[in-house]
Amino acid sequence: MILVDSSVWIDYFNGTETLATKKLDSLLGVQPVCTGDLILAEVLQGFRQDADYQAAKTLLCSLPIYAMVGSDISLKSADNFRLLRKQGITIRKTIDTLIATYCIETGLSLLHSDKDFQPFQQFLGLVTV
């Protein structure tokens, strides 16, 4: 199962062609793709037009949606953030730390286009697509 990050969905819905959006296009309907509640909120809140919002909501809600944060992931995310900070790396967004930690802990691969995930790959074993 591949979790698709908001960085990819935002480009996808904006019609921005990137390596990640091309990969997403090739995965949809072929391999299992999912999203998470945090990603769902992050992506859908950005729509200005109701019709675009409804189309995106329909597509995203047709995928498996995982509840990503609870106390275990929150605590592990804090540990991961601190571990990376000790390496001299500060992750800019808490939500990225939560998403990366969720993927690491559950064994999901992550499709993203956000440089904040690279330290999780390098130091913590995050598997990316």
C-alpha positions as CSV (number, residue, x, y, z in Angstrom):
1,M,0.0,0.0,0.0
2,I,1.3,3.5,-0.9
3,L,0.3,6.5,1.1
4,V,0.2,9.7,-1.1
5,D,1.3,12.9,0.7
6,S,-0.5,16.2,0.3
7,S,2.5,17.6,-1.6
8,V,1.7,15.2,-4.5
9,W,-2.1,15.6,-4.3
10,I,-1.9,19.4,-4.4
11,D,0.3,19.3,-7.5
12,Y,-2.0,16.6,-9.0
13,F,-5.2,18.6,-8.5
14,N,-3.5,21.8,-9.7
15,G,-2.5,20.0,-12.9
16,T,1.2,20.5,-12.2
17,E,3.2,17.7,-13.9
18,T,6.0,16.4,-11.7
19,L,7.7,13.0,-11.4
20,A,5.5,12.4,-8.4
21,T,2.3,13.2,-10.1
22,K,3.3,11.1,-13.1
23,K,3.9,8.2,-10.7
24,L,0.5,8.8,-9.0
25,D,-1.2,8.7,-12.4
26,S,0.5,5.4,-13.1
27,L,-0.5,4.0,-9.7
28,L,-4.2,5.0,-9.6
29,G,-6.4,2.0,-10.5
30,V,-3.3,-0.3,-10.7
31,Q,-1.8,-0.5,-7.3
32,P,-3.3,0.1,-3.9
33,V,-3.1,3.8,-3.0
34,C,-4.3,5.3,0.3
35,T,-4.4,8.6,2.1
36,G,-4.7,9.7,5.7
37,D,-6.9,11.9,7.7
38,L,-4.2,14.6,8.1
39,I,-3.5,14.6,4.4
40,L,-7.3,14.7,3.6
41,A,-7.7,17.8,5.7
42,E,-4.5,19.4,4.4
43,V,-5.5,18.9,0.7
44,L,-9.2,19.7,0.9
45,Q,-8.9,22.9,2.9
46,G,-7.0,24.5,0.0
47,F,-9.8,24.4,-2.6
48,R,-11.5,27.7,-3.4
49,Q,-14.1,26.5,-5.8
50,D,-16.9,24.3,-4.5
51,A,-16.9,22.1,-7.7
52,D,-13.2,21.4,-7.4
53,Y,-13.5,20.7,-3.7
54,Q,-16.3,18.2,-4.4
55,A,-14.4,16.4,-7.2
56,A,-11.3,16.1,-5.0
57,K,-13.3,15.0,-2.0
58,T,-15.0,12.3,-4.1
59,L,-11.7,11.0,-5.4
60,L,-9.9,11.1,-2.1
61,C,-12.8,9.5,-0.2
62,S,-12.9,6.6,-2.6
63,L,-9.5,5.6,-1.3
64,P,-8.7,3.9,2.0
65,I,-8.3,6.7,4.6
66,Y,-6.2,5.9,7.7
67,A,-6.5,7.6,11.1
68,M,-2.9,8.6,11.4
69,V,-2.4,10.2,14.8
70,G,-2.9,8.8,18.3
71,S,-0.8,9.0,21.4
72,D,1.6,6.3,20.2
73,I,2.4,8.0,16.9
74,S,2.5,11.4,18.6
75,L,5.1,10.2,21.1
76,K,7.1,8.4,18.4
77,S,7.0,11.5,16.2
78,A,8.4,13.6,19.1
79,D,11.2,11.1,19.5
80,N,11.9,11.1,15.7
81,F,11.9,14.9,15.6
82,R,14.4,15.1,18.5
83,L,16.6,12.4,17.0
84,L,16.8,14.3,13.7
85,R,17.5,17.6,15.5
86,K,20.4,15.9,17.3
87,Q,21.7,15.2,13.8
88,G,21.5,18.9,13.0
89,I,18.3,18.6,11.0
90,T,15.1,20.5,11.9
91,I,11.9,19.4,10.2
92,R,9.9,22.5,9.2
93,K,6.4,21.1,9.7
94,T,5.1,18.9,12.5
95,I,2.6,17.3,10.1
96,D,5.4,15.9,8.0
97,T,7.0,14.4,11.1
98,L,3.6,12.8,12.0
99,I,3.1,11.4,8.4
100,A,6.7,10.1,8.1
101,T,6.5,8.4,11.5
102,Y,3.1,6.9,10.7
103,C,4.5,5.4,7.5
104,I,7.6,4.1,9.3
105,E,5.6,2.5,12.1
106,T,3.0,0.9,9.8
107,G,5.2,-0.1,7.0
108,L,3.5,2.0,4.4
109,S,5.5,3.4,1.5
110,L,5.2,7.2,0.9
111,L,4.9,9.0,-2.4
112,H,5.9,12.6,-1.8
113,S,7.6,15.6,-3.3
114,D,8.6,17.3,-0.1
115,K,12.3,17.6,0.9
116,D,11.4,17.3,4.6
117,F,10.9,13.6,4.2
118,Q,14.5,13.0,3.0
119,P,16.0,12.8,6.6
120,F,13.4,10.3,7.5
121,Q,14.6,8.1,4.6
122,Q,18.2,8.6,5.4
123,F,18.2,8.2,9.2
124,L,14.9,6.5,10.2
125,G,14.1,4.0,7.4
126,L,11.2,5.7,5.7
127,V,10.4,3.8,2.5
128,T,9.5,6.1,-0.4
129,V,8.2,5.5,-3.9
